[in-house]
Amino acid sequence: MKPTILTICLAMTALTRAEMPARGVIDEQSNRHKLAHETTVMTVTLIDRKGFREDRTLRRLDKDRGNDLRSSLTVFDAPPDIKGTALLTRENEGKPNDQWLYFPSQRRLQRIAQARRNGYFMGTDFTYEDMDPENIDDYDYRHIRSEEIDGLDCFVIEAVPSDARRRRRSGYGRRLLWIRKDIFYTIRIDFFDRNNKLIKTQVNSELENLQAGVWRAKKSFVDNIAKQHQTEVVVMSRNTETGLPDGIFTDRHILTGRYMK
């Protein structure tokens, strides 16, 4: 029996994806899942080595400012002792991004120095570096292999800081990314230190298609082997329809307290 045109096209698509260079996979992922604006409400649960759980609620506002540059504002709404604590991040072109941490009790924005980017954010297993928009030009990528996770075929891509300056700036020697071949979305990340020791693993699950092939995870689970600590993130709601004014991502908006309304 001769193959149909559809069969040939599907085979060619599969072959193209299998042979796709690592940087091509990363570019495709980056281009597919961008949104102009996004507001996410989530619960974050911290789990210590004894199994004690501490729940937090936060909002994350994210906006594309144009020229492929993004700003984000992350605000804790609960519990009361950290309510109002906020992280403001602004992506810059051609230089390191800016991050500021705001504590309501101090009523001032504290800049996060580059040397502190490998510190953990508010007791979670996400570092300030993890909270920062990633410039894909800062890394070299290599296609290690293909591998299935729960029956889903994935590219396994290695990401390594591209030069000595970026290696000094990053808290990671390398990362391994499991990116689904069908939707180009990362469902697992392994983080290694500069001595190639596994620090932590992040698994993203319960994926949802928001619009036109744009995907997001409703759950993320970080297992920090080095700290014997875990962080679970569960998305409660997500809004991609309501626009976010540029003024939200400014010092003034935070210092006047309007970010809490």
Phi and psi in degrees as GROMACS dihedral restraints (atoms count N, CA, C in turn):
[ dihedral_restraints ]
;  ai    aj    ak    al  type     phi  dphi    fc
    3     4     5     6     1   -76.8    20    10
    4     5     6     7     1   145.0    20    10
    6     7     8     9     1   -70.2    20    10
    7     8     9    10     1   145.4    20    10
    9    10    11    12     1   -80.5    20    10
   10    11    12    13     1   166.1    20    10
   12    13    14    15     1   -60.0    20    10
   13    14    15    16     1   -40.1    20    10
   15    16    17    18     1   -61.9    20    10
   16    17    18    19     1   -43.3    20    10
   18    19    20    21     1   -61.4    20    10
   19    20    21    22     1   -42.7    20    10
   21    22    23    24     1   -63.7    20    10
   22    23    24    25     1   -43.4    20    10
   24    25    26    27     1   -63.7    20    10
   25    26    27    28     1   -43.3    20    10
   27    28    29    30     1   -63.3    20    10
   28    29    30    31     1   -40.3    20    10
   30    31    32    33     1   -64.7    20    10
   31    32    33    34     1   -41.4    20    10
   33    34    35    36     1   -65.8    20    10
   34    35    36    37     1   -38.7    20    10
   36    37    38    39     1   -63.2    20    10
   37    38    39    40     1   -44.3    20    10
   39    40    41    42     1   -62.8    20    10
   40    41    42    43     1   -41.5    20    10
   42    43    44    45     1   -64.9    20    10
   43    44    45    46     1   -42.4    20    10
   45    46    47    48     1   -60.8    20    10
   46    47    48    49     1   -43.8    20    10
   48    49    50    51     1   -67.5    20    10
   49    50    51    52     1   -38.4    20    10
   51    52    53    54     1   -63.7    20    10
   52    53    54    55     1   -34.3    20    10
   54    55    56    57     1   -97.8    20    10
   55    56    57    58     1     4.1    20    10
   57    58    59    60     1   -62.8    20    10
   58    59    60    61     1   130.9    20    10
   60    61    62    63     1   -65.0    20    10
   61    62    63    64     1   155.1    20    10
   63    64    65    66     1   -57.9    20    10
   64    65    66    67     1   -44.8    20    10
   66    67    68    69     1   -64.5    20    10
   67    68    69    70     1   -33.6    20    10
   69    70    71    72     1   -63.9    20    10
   70    71    72    73     1   -38.6    20    10
   72    73    74    75     1   -63.2    20    10
   73    74    75    76     1   -45.6    20    10
   75    76    77    78     1   -64.7    20    10
   76    77    78    79     1   -42.8    20    10
   78    79    80    81     1   -62.0    20    10
   79    80    81    82     1   -43.3    20    10
   81    82    83    84     1   -62.6    20    10
   82    83    84    85     1   -43.9    20    10
   84    85    86    87     1   -60.8    20    10
   85    86    87    88     1   -46.2    20    10
   87    88    89    90     1   -61.5    20    10
   88    89    90    91     1   -43.2    20    10
   90    91    92    93     1   -71.9    20    10
   91    92    93    94     1   -33.6    20    10
   93    94    95    96     1   -70.7    20    10
   94    95    96    97     1   -36.2    20    10
   96    97    98    99     1  -108.6    20    10
   97    98    99   100     1    21.9    20    10
   99   100   101   102     1   -81.9    20    10
  100   101   102   103     1   143.6    20    10
  102   103   104   105     1  -131.4    20    10
  103   104   105   106     1   149.6    20    10
  105   106   107   108     1   -67.3    20    10
  106   107   108   109     1   -38.6    20    10
  108   109   110   111     1  -155.6    20    10
  109   110   111   112     1   153.0    20    10
  111   112   113   114     1  -158.9    20    10
  112   113   114   115     1   131.2    20    10
  114   115   116   117     1  -121.9    20    10
  115   116   117   118     1   124.2    20    10
  117   118   119   120     1  -124.8    20    10
  118   119   120   121     1   131.7    20    10
  120   121   122   123     1  -108.5    20    10
  121   122   123   124     1   131.1    20    10
  123   124   125   126     1  -146.0    20    10
  124   125   126   127     1   157.5    20    10
  126   127   128   129     1  -103.3    20    10
  127   128   129   130     1   140.4    20    10
  129   130   131   132     1  -122.6    20    10
  130   131   132   133     1   122.8    20    10
  132   133   134   135     1  -112.6    20    10
  133   134   135   136     1   123.6    20    10
  135   136   137   138     1   -95.3    20    10
  136   137   138   139     1   132.1    20    10
  138   139   140   141     1  -125.4    20    10
  139   140   141   142     1   117.7    20    10
  141   142   143   144     1   -88.5    20    10
  142   143   144   145     1  -179.2    20    10
  144   145   146   147     1   -65.3    20    10
  145   146   147   148     1   -19.6    20    10
  147   148   149   150     1   -93.3    20    10
  148   149   150   151     1     0.0    20    10
  150   151   152   153     1    89.7    20    10
  151   152   153   154     1     3.0    20    10
  153   154   155   156     1   -68.0    20    10
  154   155   156   157     1   134.3    20    10
  156   157   158   159     1  -113.5    20    10
  157   158   159   160     1   135.2    20    10
  159   160   161   162     1  -126.9    20    10
  160   161   162   163     1   121.1    20    10
  162   163   164   165     1   -97.3    20    10
  163   164   165   166     1   141.9    20    10
  165   166   167   168     1  -136.0    20    10
  166   167   168   169     1   154.5    20    10
  168   169   170   171     1  -122.3    20    10
  169   170   171   172     1   134.7    20    10
  171   172   173   174     1  -146.0    20    10
  172   173   174   175     1   162.0    20    10
  174   175   176   177     1  -116.0    20    10
  175   176   177   178     1   143.1    20    10
  177   178   179   180     1  -126.8    20    10
  178   179   180   181     1   123.8    20    10
  180   181   182   183     1  -109.7    20    10
  181   182   183   184     1   132.0    20    10
  183   184   185   186     1  -136.7    20    10
  184   185   186   187     1   134.9    20    10
  186   187   188   189     1  -141.6    20    10
  187   188   189   190     1   141.6    20    10
  189   190   191   192     1   -86.3    20    10
  190   191   192   193     1   115.9    20    10
  192   193   194   195     1   -84.9    20    10
  193   194   195   196     1    -5.1    20    10
  195   196   197   198     1   103.1    20    10
  196   197   198   199     1   162.8    20    10
  198   199   200   201     1    56.1    20    10
  199   200   201   202     1    29.3    20    10
  201   202   203   204     1    62.2    20    10
  202   203   204   205     1    31.8    20    10
  204   205   206   207     1  -116.1    20    10
  205   206   207   208     1   139.8    20    10
  207   208   209   210     1  -124.0    20    10
  208   209   210   211     1   155.9    20    10
  210   211   212   213     1  -127.6    20    10
  211   212   213   214     1   149.7    20    10
  213   214   215   216     1  -142.9    20    10
  214   215   216   217     1   152.6    20    10
  216   217   218   219     1  -134.9    20    10
  217   218   219   220     1   121.2    20    10
  219   220   221   222     1  -112.0    20    10
  220   221   222   223     1   124.9    20    10
  222   223   224   225     1  -128.3    20    10
  223   224   225   226     1   130.8    20    10
  225   226   227   228     1   -85.6    20    10
  226   227   228   229     1   129.1    20    10
  228   229   230   231     1  -104.3    20    10
  229   230   231   232     1   -17.3    20    10
  231   232   233   234     1  -161.8    20    10
  232   233   234   235     1   151.6    20    10
  234   235   236   237     1   -77.6    20    10
  235   236   237   238     1   174.6    20    10
  237   238   239   240     1   -57.5    20    10
  238   239   240   241     1   -32.5    20    10
  240   241   242   243     1   -70.6    20    10
  241   242   243   244     1   -17.8    20    10
  243   244   245   246     1  -121.8    20    10
  244   245   246   247     1     7.6    20    10
  246   247   248   249     1   -58.2    20    10
  247   248   249   250     1   132.6    20    10
  249   250   251   252     1    92.9    20    10
  250   251   252   253     1   -13.7    20    10
  252   253   254   255     1   -62.6    20    10
  253   254   255   256     1   132.6    20    10
  255   256   257   258     1  -139.0    20    10
  256   257   258   259     1   148.2    20    10
  258   259   260   261     1  -120.1    20    10
  259   260   261   262     1   120.2    20    10
  261   262   263   264     1  -105.6    20    10
  262   263   264   265     1   127.1    20    10
  264   265   266   267     1  -126.5    20    10
  265   266   267   268     1   131.8    20    10
  267   268   269   270     1  -127.9    20    10
  268   269   270   271     1   123.2    20    10
  270   271   272   273     1   -80.2    20    10
  271   272   273   274     1   136.6    20    10
  273   274   275   276     1  -115.1    20    10
  274   275   276   277     1   155.6    20    10
  276   277   278   279     1   -96.5    20    10
  277   278   279   280     1   123.5    20    10
  279   280   281   282     1    78.8    20    10
  280   281   282   283     1     7.0    20    10
  282   283   284   285     1  -154.8    20    10
  283   284   285   286     1   165.4    20    10
  285   286   287   288     1   -57.9    20    10
  286   287   288   289     1   150.2    20    10
  288   289   290   291     1   -71.9    20    10
  289   290   291   292     1   161.8    20    10
  291   292   293   294     1  -103.6    20    10
  292   293   294   295     1   138.8    20    10
  294   295   296   297     1  -136.3    20    10
  295   296   297   298     1   137.2    20    10
  297   298   299   300     1  -131.5    20    10
  298   299   300   301     1   139.5    20    10
  300   301   302   303     1  -109.6    20    10
  301   302   303   304     1   133.7    20    10
  303   304   305   306     1  -118.2    20    10
  304   305   306   307     1   125.4    20    10
  306   307   308   309     1  -109.8    20    10
  307   308   309   310     1   121.4    20    10
  309   310   311   312     1   -55.5    20    10
  310   311   312   313     1   -35.3    20    10
  312   313   314   315     1   -65.7    20    10
  313   314   315   316     1   -28.2    20    10
  315   316   317   318     1   -93.3    20    10
  316   317   318   319     1   -21.8    20    10
  318   319   320   321     1    54.5    20    10
  319   320   321   322     1    40.6    20    10
  321   322   323   324     1  -151.6    20    10
  322   323   324   325     1   153.2    20    10
  324   325   326   327     1   -89.1    20    10
  325   326   327   328     1   129.2    20    10
  327   328   329   330     1  -106.8    20    10
  328   329   330   331     1   118.3    20    10
  330   331   332   333     1   -69.5    20    10
  331   332   333   334     1   136.2    20    10
  333   334   335   336     1   -88.1    20    10
  334   335   336   337     1   112.6    20    10
  336   337   338   339     1   -68.4    20    10
  337   338   339   340     1   154.6    20    10
  339   340   341   342     1   -56.4    20    10
  340   341   342   343     1   -35.6    20    10
  342   343   344   345     1   -69.0    20    10
  343   344   345   346     1   -15.5    20    10
  345   346   347   348     1   -99.6    20    10
  346   347   348   349     1     1.9    20    10
  348   349   350   351     1   -63.8    20    10
  349   350   351   352     1   -20.7    20    10
  351   352   353   354     1   -89.1    20    10
  352   353   354   355     1     3.8    20    10
  354   355   356   357     1   -77.3    20    10
  355   356   357   358     1   154.6    20    10
  357   358   359   360     1   -83.8    20    10
  358   359   360   361     1   139.5    20    10
  360   361   362   363     1   -84.0    20    10
  361   362   363   364     1   110.2    20    10
  363   364   365   366     1    51.9    20    10
  364   365   366   367     1    43.3    20    10
  366   367   368   369     1    80.0    20    10
  367   368   369   370     1    -1.5    20    10
  369   370   371   372     1   -82.7    20    10
  370   371   372   373     1   179.9    20    10
  372   373   374   375     1   -98.8    20    10
  373   374   375   376     1    16.2    20    10
  375   376   377   378     1  -100.1    20    10
  376   377   378   379     1   129.4    20    10
  378   379   380   381     1   -85.0    20    10
  379   380   381   382     1   169.2    20    10
  381   382   383   384     1   -61.3    20    10
  382   383   384   385     1   -32.1    20    10
  384   385   386   387     1   -63.0    20    10
  385   386   387   388     1   -39.9    20    10
  387   388   389   390     1   -64.9    20    10
  388   389   390   391     1   -30.0    20    10
  390   391   392   393     1   -82.2    20    10
  391   392   393   394     1    -6.3    20    10
  393   394   395   396     1   -91.2    20    10
  394   395   396   397     1   136.1    20    10
  396   397   398   399     1   -56.9    20    10
  397   398   399   400     1   137.8    20    10
  399   400   401   402     1   -94.2    20    10
  400   401   402   403     1   127.0    20    10
  402   403   404   405     1   -87.1    20    10
  403   404   405   406     1   111.4    20    10
  405   406   407   408     1   -67.1    20    10
  406   407   408   409     1   -17.6    20    10
  408   409   410   411     1   -73.5    20    10
  409   410   411   412     1   -10.9    20    10
  411   412   413   414     1   -82.0    20    10
  412   413   414   415     1    -0.7    20    10
  414   415   416   417     1  -132.3    20    10
  415   416   417   418     1   151.6    20    10
  417   418   419   420     1  -100.7    20    10
  418   419   420   421     1   138.7    20    10
  420   421   422   423     1  -119.5    20    10
  421   422   423   424     1   144.1    20    10
  423   424   425   426     1  -139.5    20    10
  424   425   426   427     1   131.8    20    10
  426   427   428   429     1   -80.5    20    10
  427   428   429   430     1   107.9    20    10
  429   430   431   432     1   -78.0    20    10
  430   431   432   433     1   -48.8    20    10
  432   433   434   435     1  -171.4    20    10
  433   434   435   436     1   177.5    20    10
  435   436   437   438     1  -109.9    20    10
  436   437   438   439     1   145.9    20    10
  438   439   440   441     1  -155.6    20    10
  439   440   441   442     1   145.6    20    10
  441   442   443   444     1   -93.8    20    10
  442   443   444   445     1   139.1    20    10
  444   445   446   447     1  -124.4    20    10
  445   446   447   448     1   118.6    20    10
  447   448   449   450     1    51.9    20    10
  448   449   450   451     1    40.7    20    10
  450   451   452   453     1    79.5    20    10
  451   452   453   454     1     4.8    20    10
  453   454   455   456     1  -104.8    20    10
  454   455   456   457     1   124.6    20    10
  456   457   458   459     1   -75.3    20    10
  457   458   459   460     1   131.3    20    10
  459   460   461   462     1  -130.5    20    10
  460   461   462   463     1   146.8    20    10
  462   463   464   465     1   -76.5    20    10
  463   464   465   466     1   137.8    20    10
  465   466   467   468     1  -108.2    20    10
  466   467   468   469     1   109.3    20    10
  468   469   470   471     1  -112.2    20    10
  469   470   471   472     1   131.6    20    10
  471   472   473   474     1   -94.6    20    10
  472   473   474   475     1   132.2    20    10
  474   475   476   477     1  -117.9    20    10
  475   476   477   478     1   123.6    20    10
  477   478   479   480     1  -128.9    20    10
  478   479   480   481     1   134.6    20    10
  480   481   482   483     1   -50.5    20    10
  481   482   483   484     1   137.1    20    10
  483   484   485   486     1   -79.0    20    10
  484   485   486   487     1   -16.9    20    10
  486   487   488   489     1  -152.7    20    10
  487   488   489   490     1   176.6    20    10
  489   490   491   492     1   -61.8    20    10
  490   491   492   493     1   -39.8    20    10
  492   493   494   495     1   -63.1    20    10
  493   494   495   496     1   -43.9    20    10
  495   496   497   498     1   -70.5    20    10
  496   497   498   499     1   -32.3    20    10
  498   499   500   501     1   -65.0    20    10
  499   500   501   502     1   -39.2    20    10
  501   502   503   504     1   -66.9    20    10
  502   503   504   505     1   -34.2    20    10
  504   505   506   507     1   -77.0    20    10
  505   506   507   508     1   -27.2    20    10
  507   508   509   510     1   -91.0    20    10
  508   509   510   511     1   146.3    20    10
  510   511   512   513     1   -83.9    20    10
  511   512   513   514     1    -2.4    20    10
  513   514   515   516     1  -117.7    20    10
  514   515   516   517     1   137.1    20    10
  516   517   518   519     1   -76.3    20    10
  517   518   519   520     1   -35.6    20    10
  519   520   521   522     1  -165.9    20    10
  520   521   522   523     1   165.1    20    10
  522   523   524   525     1  -133.9    20    10
  523   524   525   526     1   150.3    20    10
  525   526   527   528     1  -112.9    20    10
  526   527   528   529     1   129.7    20    10
  528   529   530   531     1  -115.4    20    10
  529   530   531   532     1   127.6    20    10
  531   532   533   534     1   -98.7    20    10
  532   533   534   535     1   109.1    20    10
  534   535   536   537     1  -113.6    20    10
  535   536   537   538     1   120.3    20    10
  537   538   539   540     1   -60.6    20    10
  538   539   540   541     1   133.6    20    10
  540   541   542   543     1   -73.4    20    10
  541   542   543   544     1   -26.7    20    10
  543   544   545   546     1   -78.6    20    10
  544   545   546   547     1   -33.8    20    10
  546   547   548   549     1  -125.4    20    10
  547   548   549   550     1     0.9    20    10
  549   550   551   552     1    54.1    20    10
  550   551   552   553     1    50.7    20    10
  552   553   554   555     1  -125.4    20    10
  553   554   555   556     1   137.5    20    10
  555   556   557   558     1   -78.9    20    10
  556   557   558   559     1   123.4    20    10
  558   559   560   561     1  -110.7    20    10
  559   560   561   562     1    -7.8    20    10
  561   562   563   564     1  -155.4    20    10
  562   563   564   565     1   144.0    20    10
  564   565   566   567     1  -136.2    20    10
  565   566   567   568     1   130.3    20    10
  567   568   569   570     1  -106.6    20    10
  568   569   570   571     1   130.0    20    10
  570   571   572   573     1  -109.3    20    10
  571   572   573   574     1   129.8    20    10
  573   574   575   576     1  -119.4    20    10
  574   575   576   577     1   147.6    20    10
  576   577   578   579     1   -82.2    20    10
  577   578   579   580     1  -174.1    20    10
  579   580   581   582     1   -72.0    20    10
  580   581   582   583     1   -13.1    20    10
  582   583   584   585     1   -98.6    20    10
  583   584   585   586     1    14.5    20    10
  585   586   587   588     1    64.7    20    10
  586   587   588   589     1    28.7    20    10
  588   589   590   591     1   -96.8    20    10
  589   590   591   592     1   134.0    20    10
  591   592   593   594     1   -66.0    20    10
  592   593   594   595     1   123.2    20    10
  594   595   596   597     1   -91.0    20    10
  595   596   597   598     1   -52.4    20    10
  597   598   599   600     1  -158.5    20    10
  598   599   600   601     1   164.5    20    10
  600   601   602   603     1  -130.0    20    10
  601   602   603   604     1   136.0    20    10
  603   604   605   606     1  -116.9    20    10
  604   605   606   607     1   129.9    20    10
  606   607   608   609     1  -118.7    20    10
  607   608   609   610     1   125.5    20    10
  609   610   611   612     1  -105.0    20    10
  610   611   612   613     1   130.6    20    10
  612   613   614   615     1  -141.5    20    10
  613   614   615   616     1   178.7    20    10
  615   616   617   618     1    51.1    20    10
  616   617   618   619     1    59.9    20    10
  618   619   620   621     1   -73.4    20    10
  619   620   621   622     1   145.1    20    10
  621   622   623   624     1  -131.4    20    10
  622   623   624   625     1   141.1    20    10
  624   625   626   627     1   -89.0    20    10
  625   626   627   628     1   109.1    20    10
  627   628   629   630     1   -77.8    20    10
  628   629   630   631     1   -46.4    20    10
  630   631   632   633     1  -171.1    20    10
  631   632   633   634     1   137.2    20    10
  633   634   635   636     1    41.7    20    10
  634   635   636   637     1    47.3    20    10
  636   637   638   639     1    82.2    20    10
  637   638   639   640     1     7.3    20    10
  639   640   641   642     1   -87.7    20    10
  640   641   642   643     1   121.4    20    10
  642   643   644   645     1  -114.1    20    10
  643   644   645   646     1   151.4    20    10
  645   646   647   648     1  -142.1    20    10
  646   647   648   649     1   154.3    20    10
  648   649   650   651     1   -92.0    20    10
  649   650   651   652     1   138.5    20    10
  651   652   653   654     1   -87.6    20    10
  652   653   654   655     1   -18.0    20    10
  654   655   656   657     1  -135.5    20    10
  655   656   657   658     1   142.2    20    10
  657   658   659   660     1  -136.5    20    10
  658   659   660   661     1   138.3    20    10
  660   661   662   663     1  -131.0    20    10
  661   662   663   664     1   122.2    20    10
  663   664   665   666     1  -110.3    20    10
  664   665   666   667     1   122.1    20    10
  666   667   668   669     1  -107.2    20    10
  667   668   669   670     1   106.4    20    10
  669   670   671   672     1   -91.5    20    10
  670   671   672   673     1    98.0    20    10
  672   673   674   675     1   -65.1    20    10
  673   674   675   676     1   -39.5    20    10
  675   676   677   678     1   -64.1    20    10
  676   677   678   679     1   -37.4    20    10
  678   679   680   681     1   -97.9    20    10
  679   680   681   682     1    -7.8    20    10
  681   682   683   684     1    51.8    20    10
  682   683   684   685     1    53.6    20    10
  684   685   686   687     1  -145.1    20    10
  685   686   687   688     1   152.3    20    10
  687   688   689   690     1  -136.3    20    10
  688   689   690   691     1   153.0    20    10
  690   691   692   693     1  -132.5    20    10
  691   692   693   694     1   128.2    20    10
  693   694   695   696     1  -115.7    20    10
  694   695   696   697     1   128.6    20    10
  696   697   698   699     1  -115.9    20    10
  697   698   699   700     1   127.9    20    10
  699   700   701   702     1  -126.1    20    10
  700   701   702   703     1   122.1    20    10
  702   703   704   705     1   -79.4    20    10
  703   704   705   706     1   125.8    20    10
  705   706   707   708     1   -91.5    20    10
  706   707   708   709     1   -37.9    20    10
  708   709   710   711     1  -156.1    20    10
  709   710   711   712     1   156.6    20    10
  711   712   713   714     1  -145.3    20    10
  712   713   714   715     1   130.4    20    10
  714   715   716   717     1  -121.5    20    10
  715   716   717   718     1   118.5    20    10
  717   718   719   720     1  -115.7    20    10
  718   719   720   721     1     7.5    20    10
  720   721   722   723     1   -98.0    20    10
  721   722   723   724     1   -37.6    20    10
  723   724   725   726     1   -81.1    20    10
  724   725   726   727     1   124.6    20    10
  726   727   728   729     1   -69.8    20    10
  727   728   729   730     1   156.0    20    10
  729   730   731   732     1  -118.7    20    10
  730   731   732   733     1   116.3    20    10
  732   733   734   735     1   -62.7    20    10
  733   734   735   736     1   150.1    20    10
  735   736   737   738     1   -59.9    20    10
  736   737   738   739     1   -30.3    20    10
  738   739   740   741     1   -63.7    20    10
  739   740   741   742     1   -18.2    20    10
  741   742   743   744     1   -64.2    20    10
  742   743   744   745     1   -32.1    20    10
  744   745   746   747     1   -98.0    20    10
  745   746   747   748     1    49.0    20    10
  747   748   749   750     1  -131.7    20    10
  748   749   750   751     1   159.3    20    10
  750   751   752   753     1   -57.1    20    10
  751   752   753   754     1   -45.2    20    10
  753   754   755   756     1   -59.9    20    10
  754   755   756   757     1   -43.1    20    10
  756   757   758   759     1   -60.4    20    10
  757   758   759   760     1   -37.5    20    10
  759   760   761   762     1   -76.9    20    10
  760   761   762   763     1   -48.6    20    10
  762   763   764   765     1   -64.3    20    10
  763   764   765   766     1   -27.5    20    10
  765   766   767   768     1   -84.7    20    10
  766   767   768   769     1    -4.0    20    10
  768   769   770   771     1    83.6    20    10
  769   770   771   772     1     0.9    20    10
  771   772   773   774     1   -69.3    20    10
  772   773   774   775     1   -19.1    20    10
  774   775   776   777     1   -66.6    20    10
  775   776   777   778     1   -17.0    20    10
  777   778   779   780     1   -87.4    20    10
  778   779   780   781     1    -6.8    20    10
